[in-house]
């Protein structure tokens, strides 16, 4: 019986005993009829003591299936899985398709609001569309950026045509070039003059 079932029995016994006692009092019954209520209280006390004395099982063991590790002698040892280099007499043929490469580290999201014309709402729309970095903005077409904004229920941004150029400068760390470009923009758009 698990701990929650024991707790339920304790509470149910106490509630039943209290209800029986209230019934006896309401009927003005003799105390000799209270044996069932006393028995339920004794049961509740015994269950509480048993629950208190019994050590609780670790939470990990209670929520995870049992795992029996495979004994070392049961592991199949294959010559193809050698851990030592082959002797010099054997010819080693490397298969380039089997070479393991380390996957690139996931890129951290950039602060796209550095790009003039992208505010918090536009940034959220781009993030929702999976565009998280300056490089992704720089590689996106105006149509892709427009689709990302429309998918978020927003209207077209007039400054969108300069986002890729600004993002390319930011992706390469050319902050001075980005600053100079942004000085030529009005509300994120190129000046007509």
C-alpha positions in Angstrom: 0.0 0.0 0.0 1.5 3.3 -1.0 1.7 6.5 1.1 -1.3 8.2 -0.6 -3.5 5.2 0.0 -2.5 5.1 3.7 -3.2 8.8 4.0 -6.6 8.4 2.4 -7.5 5.6 4.9 -6.4 7.6 7.8 -8.5 10.6 6.8 -11.5 8.4 5.9 -11.3 6.6 9.2 -11.2 9.9 11.2 -14.1 11.4 9.2 -16.2 8.2 9.6 -15.5 8.2 13.4 -16.4 11.8 13.8 -19.7 11.3 11.8 -20.6 8.3 14.0 -19.9 10.2 17.2 -22.0 13.1 16.0 -24.8 10.7 15.1 -24.6 9.2 18.6 -24.7 12.6 20.3 -27.6 13.7 18.2 -29.6 10.5 19.1 -28.5 10.8 22.7 -27.4 7.2 22.5 -25.7 5.3 25.3 -21.8 5.3 25.3 -21.8 1.5 24.8 -22.9 2.1 21.2 -19.7 4.1 20.4 -17.5 1.0 19.9 -17.4 1.4 16.1 -16.3 5.0 16.4 -13.6 4.1 18.8 -12.5 1.2 16.5 -12.2 3.7 13.5 -10.2 6.1 15.6 -7.9 3.3 16.7 -7.5 2.2 13.1 -6.6 5.8 12.1 -4.0 6.1 14.8 -2.4 2.7 13.9 -2.2 3.7 10.2 -0.8 7.1 11.1 1.9 5.5 13.3 2.7 3.0 10.6 2.9 5.8 8.0 5.1 7.9 10.3 7.5 5.0 11.2 7.9 3.6 7.7 10.6 5.4 5.7 9.5 7.1 2.6 10.7 5.8 -0.8 13.0 8.1 -2.8 11.0 10.2 -5.2 13.1 9.1 -8.2 12.4 5.4 -7.5 8.7 6.0 -7.1 8.3 7.8 -10.5 10.8 5.9 -12.7 10.5 2.4 -14.0 13.0 -0.1 -12.7 16.2 -0.3 -14.7 18.3 -3.4 -14.8 21.7 -2.6 -16.3 23.1 -5.1 -18.8 25.9 -7.1 -17.2 29.3 -6.6 -18.7 29.6 -10.2 -19.8 26.4 -9.9 -21.9 27.8 -7.1 -24.0 28.7 -8.4 -27.5 32.3 -7.5 -28.4 32.6 -6.8 -32.0 36.0 -6.6 -33.8 34.5 -3.6 -35.6 34.3 -1.7 -32.3 38.0 -2.0 -31.3 39.2 0.6 -28.9 42.9 0.1 -29.8 44.5 1.1 -33.1 45.0 -1.7 -35.6 48.4 -3.2 -35.9 50.7 -1.5 -38.4 50.5 -4.5 -40.7 46.8 -3.9 -41.4 45.8 -1.3 -44.0 43.5 1.3 -42.6 40.9 2.6 -44.9 39.1 5.7 -43.8 35.6 6.3 -45.0 35.0 10.1 -45.1 31.2 9.5 -44.8 31.7 8.0 -41.4 33.8 10.8 -39.9 32.1 12.3 -36.9 32.0 16.1 -36.8 31.1 18.2 -33.8 27.8 20.0 -34.5 28.1 23.7 -34.4 27.2 25.3 -31.1 23.7 26.8 -31.2 23.8 30.5 -31.8 22.5 32.8 -29.1 19.8 35.2 -30.2 21.0 38.6 -31.1 19.3 41.9 -30.0 17.5 42.5 -33.3 16.2 45.8 -32.0 19.6 47.3 -32.8 18.4 47.3 -36.4 16.6 50.6 -37.1 13.0 49.9 -37.7 12.8 46.8 -35.5 11.1 47.4 -32.2 9.9 45.1 -29.5 6.8 43.9 -31.5 8.7 43.4 -34.8 11.4 41.5 -32.8 8.8 39.3 -31.2 7.3 38.6 -34.7 10.8 37.7 -36.1 11.6 35.5 -33.1 8.2 33.6 -33.5 9.2 33.0 -37.2 12.5 31.4 -36.1 14.6 34.4 -37.0 16.9 35.0 -34.0 20.2 36.3 -35.3 21.6 39.1 -37.4 22.9 36.5 -39.9 19.4 35.1 -40.3 18.0 38.6 -41.0 20.8 39.3 -43.4 20.1 36.0 -45.3 16.4 36.6 -45.4 14.6 38.1 -48.4 12.3 41.0 -47.9 9.4 38.6 -48.8 10.4 36.2 -46.0 10.7 39.1 -43.5 7.3 40.4 -44.7 5.7 36.9 -44.3 7.1 36.7 -40.7 5.6 40.0 -39.8 2.2 39.2 -41.4 2.1 35.8 -39.6 2.2 37.8 -36.4 -0.7 39.8 -37.5 1.3 43.0 -38.1 1.3 45.3 -41.1 4.2 45.8 -43.5 7.1 47.7 -42.1 8.4 50.4 -44.5 11.9 50.1 -43.2 12.0 46.3 -43.9 14.1 46.9 -47.1 17.1 48.0 -45.1 17.0 45.3 -42.4 19.1 42.8 -44.3 21.8 45.4 -45.0 21.9 46.6 -41.4 21.9 43.0 -40.1 24.8 42.1 -42.4 26.9 44.8 -40.9 25.9 43.8 -37.4 26.6 40.1 -38.1 30.1 41.0 -39.1 30.6 43.2 -36.1 30.9 46.3 -38.2 29.3 48.6 -35.6 30.8 51.7 -37.0 29.5 50.9 -40.5 26.1 50.2 -39.0 26.1 53.5 -37.2 27.1 55.3 -40.4 24.3 53.6 -42.4 21.7 54.3 -39.8 22.7 58.0 -39.9 21.6 58.0 -43.5 18.2 56.5 -42.7 15.0 58.2 -41.6 12.7 55.9 -39.6 14.7 52.9 -40.9 14.2 54.0 -44.6 16.7 55.5 -47.0 16.4 59.3 -47.3 15.1 60.4 -50.7 17.6 63.3 -50.8 
